[in-house]
Every structure is written in C-alpha cells, then in structure tokens.
Amino acid sequence: MIGSKNGSPATGGFPQTRLRRLRRTPWVRALVAESRLAPADLIWPLFVIEGKSEKEPISSMPGVERLSVDLAVAAAREARDLGIPCLALFPNTPRERRTPRGEEALNPENLVCRAVRAIKEAVPEIGILCDVALDPYTSHGHDGLLSEDGRILNDETVEVLIAQALVEAEAGCDIVAPSDMMDGRVGAIRGALEGNGHKDVLIMSYAAKYASAFYGPFREAVGSGGLLKGDKRTYQMDPANGDEALREVALDLAEGADMVMVKPGLPYLDILRRVKEASGAPTFAYQVSGEYAMIEIAARAGAFDRDKAMLESLLAFKRAGADGILTYFARDAARLLSA
C-alpha cells in the first residue's frame, strides 16, 4: 500500500507535489507562465546612412545593416505590421561632418531629423526614440565636449544636449533618450522641452549605463570605431557598482524622466531587477550590440539554435523585470512571436 485512505503518501511513497505536472504539455506551460514576451515589448534600433536605397552590412553585427532614410521608412512599415511599437534611430554621420563639438547634432537637416520626419509622415502611428548624446557627431568619439586637457566638460555638454533634444523633438520624435551620462542633463532637458511647447515628449533616461566592453560593434555601426580618444569611464558607470545605479535612477526620475534604462542587458540582469523593484518606474533594458553579436556569431558557428537562444535571452529581461527591451533581434523575434 503506497498511500493512506485520504490520499496522502505513506512513508517511502511517491511525492505529493509533482511540479512536472505543470510542465507536461504546451498548453499547461502557457497557462502558468510567469513571464510573457510579445512584439509590443520590443524597441527596434536602426542605423541610418546617407543615400537612397542604400544598405551597408556591419561586419561585427552579422545580419544588421545600416539603412538609407527611404529603407528606414520601409523598416518602420514592417515594424508596424509586426506589432513592434517603437524604433530607435542612430545616425552614421560622415567623417567630414564630425567636429570636436559635434555641431551636426544641432542641424535640423541631419540624418536623424530627416529620418524622423520621413517615418512620421509615412507611418505616423509608430513611436520614434532619438538618442541624445554627441558621440555619433564628434571627431573624438566621446559623448560630450572635451577640455584642452582631455576632460569631459559636464555643464557645457548639457547645454549642447538641450539644443540637440529640442532639434529632435521639433523633428517629431516621441521619446528623447539621454545616453551621455552627464550629471543634471535630464532636468535641464525636461525644463527645455516644457518651455518650448514639447511637454508631451517622453524622456527615457539611460540612467544606469555602464562603461562596458559590449559596446564595440555599436561604435562600428555609427562610424565611431577608431575615433575614441581614451575611454568613457569618467562618466559611464563602473561595472563593479550596483548601489550607485539606484542613486542614478532616483536622480533621473526626480529630474523628470518618464522611463529609465539599464545598459547593457544580460550581464546586468541583477541591476535591472534592483532598479525595477526600487523605483517601480517603467524600466527598459538594452540588449546591446556585443550581446547581439555573441548570440548571432555563436549560432552561426553551430553552438546552439539561434532562434531559441534569441527568444530565451529576451525572455530573461522580462523575467528580471523589464517592461521593454531595445534589441537588434526585434524584427526576427516579432516574426517568431507572431507566427
């Protein structure tokens, strides 16, 4: 006899609780899933170049291409049809337009502004996020202005970032995303947006942005590869620090950020969880270029199934507390999730 009359197991009997019952069939697994991933959770970053009907492969990011504005518009239509709610635009500024002070960032006819206007005219229902930082525009590859002795000038940089955010807002972007990590820039940008008739423009702050090795392919994608003088450790966060991320997030929210971001993603899932739990604010993760490249290149080498690894990595962000994810896999993931 392996059980008593009331059905409880006798000593030495079978387990009363079998968690495998909840995993036995696909419908049960779907019914009890704690985290869910959908196309609506994704933001698709696009790299924009000059020209018409132009595509340029990015060698360190197999499968990702820089697109001319007309092809970015086509990508926006595809994103809309797949249920992806938002695009993030990054320019590959020609070298001849890069200067020490990044003046091209303030040009209303720069690549990003032209792309915003073209996409909004063709696909007005899709959201557009524009980065606020100077590294795609400076000849030295830093996110801010440099002093003669090579220091990042915080307050002087903030003044330029205000002007950049206003140019992007006037072009029609929905979200400005300061990624520069200058102190006080969120409050300054929020004040400028309010004072110039852009009170509905959202701010997604790169609040916890770490000085990471995983950004390498991105720098190639925006044309900053080989330009950077020194490193960015005096303004981006030390990968050793977690408590500091909570302070950065709290400051940016107090200054008027609507949403916050943790960057990179997978190596910082602990930070993502802590930020979400501590702030309760809409919290996003950026699956950065190096993370994309690791998965894509490993899959092409036969290390694992590419689609399964891609979706597993994205689900990890949701499990850790992300409300949304910026990922170069957005289109492919949305296709799979919609199938």
N, C-alpha and C positions, 0 to 999 in steps of 0.2 A: 504494500500500500504506500503510495507516494504522497498522499495528501490527506488531510482530515476532512470531516464531513462538511465543514463550512468553506472548503476550497483552499485554505491556506496550506502552504507546503509543509510537509513534515521535515524533521531534521534530516539533512542529507538529500533533500529533494531538489526540484528544479527552482530557478529563481522566480520570485513572484512578479518582479518587474523586468520586462524584456524591452529595452529601448529599441532593439532591432525591429520590433513590430511597427515602429514609426518610420522605418526606412524601407519597408518591404516592397512598396510599389511607387511608381512615379506620382500618382495622384495623392497618396498619403504624404509623400515628401513635400509636394507643393502645398498641401493643406496646412502643414505645421512649420513651414519655412519661417525662420525668424527674420531674415533679411531678404529683400527683393531688389532686383536690378531691372530697370526699364530704360528705353531710349530717352525718356523725359529726365533721367538723372545725368545726362551727358552734355558736356560742352565740347565742341569740336574746334581745336586750334587750326588755323590756316595760315600759311606763309604766302605773302603776296609779293609779286615782282612786276616790273615794267613790261610793256609789250601787249600783244594781242594774240590770243590762242597759244600762249606760251606755257610750257611745263618744264620744270627743271628738277631732275632727281636729286635727292640729298643722300650722299654716299653713306653717311653714318646712320641714316634712318631709312633702311630699305622699305619701299612701299609708300613713302611720304614724298610729296612733290611740292615745290613752290609753284604758285599759280598766278597767271596774269589776272587782272581785275575781272575780265569777262568770264574766265573759268571759275573764279571765286564766286561769281553770281550763280553759275550753274551748280556749284557745290552747295550753295545756300538753298537752291530749289530742292536738291536731293536731300539735304538735311531736313527741310520742312516735311518732305514726303515720308521720311523715315521716323518722324516724331522727335527729332533732336531739336530742343528749343532754342539753342543759343550757339553762336560762333564766336571764337576769339581770334582777332586778327593781329598778325605780326608782319611788319614790312622787312624786306631785304633791300635796304637802302643802298643805292650805288655808291661806291667808294668816293667818287668825286663830289657827292653831296654830303659827305660826312665831315664834320668840323669839330674842333676841340669843345665848342659849346653846344653842339647839336642843334643848330638853328633850324634844320629841316623838320624837326619835331613840331615847330610852330607854324609851318607852312600849311595853310588851308587846302592847298592842292597837293599835299604829299600823298604817298601811296595809300596809307591807311584811310585818310579822309575821302579820297576818291572811291576806295572800295566800300566804305560805309555808305556813301551816297548811292552808289550803283546797286548795292544789295538792298538797301531800304526802298529804293524805287521799284525793284523787281519783286522782292519778297518782303513786304513790309511787316508781315506777322512774325518774322524770326528775330530773336534778340541778337544784339551785337555787343560784345565786350571788347574794349580797347585798353591795351596796356598803357600805363603811364610810367615811363622811365626813359632815360636818354641813351641807353646802350645800343639800340639799333641805329642811332643817329650820330654818335660821337666817333671821332677818329681814334680815340684811345680805348674804346670798348667799355668804359665804366658807365654806371647808371646815373652819375651826377657830374657836376663840374669839378675840375681839378685846380688846386692852387699851383703856384710855380714849383713848390717842393713836392708835389705829387699827392697832397692830401685831398680827400673829398670834402667839398665845401657844402655843409648841410643846408644852411639857411638860404644861401644864394641859389642852390639847386632847387629848393622848394619853390622859389619864385618862378623858375622856369617851368616846373611841373604844373603849377597853377595854370599858366598860359597854355601848356600842352593839353591839359584836361579840358579847358574851355574850347580849344580848337576842335577836339574830338567830339565834345558834346554838341557843338554847333553843327558839326557834320551829320549828326543824327544818331550817335551811338547811345545805347541804353544803359550800359554799365562802364564806368571808368574803374580801372584796376591798378592802383599804385603798387608797383613791384620793386620800387627803388630802395626801400627800407630807410629813407631819411626820417629823422625824428620830426614830428609835428606836421607831416605833409597831409594827413587825412583831414585834420581840422581846417587847414588852410584851403584845401581843395573844396571841402564841403561849404565853407563860407563863400568862396568864389562862385560855386555853382548856384547857391541860393541867391547871391547878389546879382547874378546875370541871367536870371529867368530860367534856370535849369534845375529847379527844385525837385523834379521827378527823376532825374538821372541818379541811378544807384551807384554806390561805391562798394566794390568788392576789394577789400584790402588784402594784399599779400602780407598778412600780419606776422606769420611765423615762416619766414623764408630763410632757409639755411644756406651757408656757404658750402655748396655741395659739388662734388666731382661729377654728379649725374647730369649736369647742365651742358656738357661738352657738345653733343650733337646739335643742341639748340643754337649754340653760337655759330656753328657752321651754317645752319639753316637761315639765320638772319644776317649772315655776312660779317659777323664779328670775330670769327675764328682768326687767330693770329694777331689781332689788334690789341688785345688786353695787355695793359702795362701793369705788372704786379698781380694782385688778386683782390678779392672783394670782402676779405674777412673783417675789415674795419667797419663795414656797415651791414653785411648779411650775418645771420646768427651762427654762433659756434655750434657745430653738431653735438658737442658734449652737453648742451644745456636744454633742460626741459621746463623748469620753473620759469625761466625767462620768457618762454613762448607765451605763457599765461599772462605775464605782465604786458607783453606787446599787444596781445589780443584785447586786453582790458582797456589799454590806452586808445587803440584804434576805434573800438566801439564807443568809448566816451567822446571821441572826437567826431563821431557821426558816420562811421562805417555801417553799412546795412548788412554786409556779409563779410566773412573772414575766410582766409585760405591758409592751408598748410602746404608747404612745398619744400622738398619733394614729397612723394606719397608713400610708397611701400616701405622705405627704410624708416619712416616716421609715423607709422600707424599708432604708436603709443602716444605721440603728441596729438594726433588727430583725436583720439579718444578723450584725452585730458581736456583739450580745447572745447570739444562739444559738451562735455559734462560740466565744465566750469562756467562756460558762457551761456549755453542754451541758444546761442545765435545761429542763424544759418551758416553752416560750416562746409567748406569745399576743400577738396584735395586735388593737387595737380600731379597726375602721373606723367612725370617729366620725360624729356627726350631720351635720357640714358636708360630709364626704366623700359620705355618702349623698345629701344634698340636691344636691350638684353633679351627680352622675350622674343622679339622678331628674329634676331640673328640665331638664337639658340634653337628656335623652332625650325628655321631653315637648315640648320645643321643636323636635324633629326633628333634633338634631345627630348622633345615632347610634342604633343598635339598642340598646334598653335592656337586654334580656336578655344579649346578647353582651358589652356593656360591664360589666355586673354580674359575670358569671362571670369575665371577664378580670381584673377588679380583685381578685377573691377568689383567683384562681389566683396572682396576683403575690405575695400574702402567703405562700402555700405555697412558691413558688419561692425566696423570700427566707429561708425557714427557720422559718416559724410552724408550731407544732403545732396551733394552733386559732385561730379568728377570731371575735370578737364583732362581729356585723353586723346591721343592721336589715333587710338583704336575706335573712336566714336562711331564712324560710319560703319565699319565692319561689325562692331558689337551690336549696333542698332539693327542691322540686317538680320543677324542671328536671332536677336531677341524678338523680332517681328515675324519671324518665319513660323 
